[in-house]
Amino acid sequence: MLSALILIIITIFLPPVGVFLVAGCGMDLAINILLTLLGYFPGHIHAFYVEYVYFKRRDEARAGIYAGERAPGVYSERVQNGGSGGYGTM
């Protein structure tokens, strides 16, 4: 809970840093940097969406629920899997 609160505070000030901490260096980070440069609020919306998907998938994975479809607009496998190593063979 504390880590999620710290992540939200970081994302409020610097949305790309929040996305980097959740998704790593990849397409989601590049999209968020571009959105933040185009407008501060689109960067926030994207960052909070990526973080929402990450925490939702993480909680589902801990509960043993498998999300069958991919979240739209999220390209990081780490976010799609909720930070877990995967669900086995895919």
C-alpha positions in Angstrom: 0.0 0.0 0.0 2.8 2.4 0.9 4.6 1.6 -2.4 1.5 2.4 -4.4 1.1 5.7 -2.6 4.7 6.7 -3.3 4.3 5.7 -6.9 1.2 7.9 -7.2 3.0 10.8 -5.7 5.9 10.3 -8.1 3.5 10.0 -11.0 1.8 13.3 -10.1 5.0 15.2 -10.5 6.7 13.2 -13.3 4.4 10.8 -15.2 7.2 9.1 -17.3 9.1 8.2 -14.1 6.0 6.4 -12.7 5.6 4.5 -16.0 9.3 3.6 -16.0 9.0 2.2 -12.4 6.1 0.0 -13.4 6.7 -0.9 -17.0 10.4 -0.5 -17.4 12.1 1.0 -20.5 10.0 0.2 -23.5 7.1 1.3 -25.7 4.9 2.4 -22.8 7.6 4.7 -21.5 8.1 6.2 -25.0 4.4 6.8 -25.5 4.2 8.4 -22.1 7.1 10.7 -22.8 5.5 11.8 -26.1 2.1 12.3 -24.4 3.7 14.3 -21.6 5.6 16.5 -24.1 2.4 17.1 -26.1 0.4 17.9 -22.9 0.9 17.4 -19.2 -2.6 15.9 -18.7 -2.5 13.3 -21.4 0.8 12.0 -19.9 -1.0 11.8 -16.5 -4.0 9.9 -17.9 -1.7 7.4 -19.7 0.5 6.9 -16.6 -2.3 6.3 -14.2 -4.0 3.9 -16.7 -0.8 1.9 -17.0 -0.4 1.8 -13.2 -4.1 0.8 -12.8 -3.7 -2.1 -15.2 -0.5 -3.2 -13.4 -2.0 -3.2 -9.9 -5.3 -4.8 -11.1 -3.4 -7.6 -12.9 -1.1 -8.0 -9.9 -4.0 -8.4 -7.5 -5.8 -10.8 -9.9 -2.6 -12.9 -10.3 -2.3 -13.1 -6.5 -5.9 -14.3 -6.3 -5.3 -16.9 -8.9 -7.5 -15.2 -11.6 -6.2 -15.3 -15.1 -7.0 -12.3 -17.3 -7.7 -13.8 -20.7 -7.5 -10.7 -22.9 -4.7 -8.2 -23.1 -5.4 -4.7 -21.7 -5.7 -2.3 -24.7 -3.0 0.3 -25.1 -0.5 -1.4 -22.8 2.5 -3.0 -24.5 4.6 -4.1 -21.5 4.4 -7.8 -20.7 5.3 -6.9 -17.1 2.2 -4.8 -16.8 0.1 -7.3 -18.6 1.1 -10.0 -16.2 0.9 -7.8 -13.1 4.6 -8.1 -12.4 4.6 -11.9 -12.2 6.8 -14.1 -14.3 3.9 -15.4 -16.3 1.1 -17.8 -16.0 2.9 -20.9 -17.3 2.9 -21.9 -20.9 1.2 -19.6 -23.3 
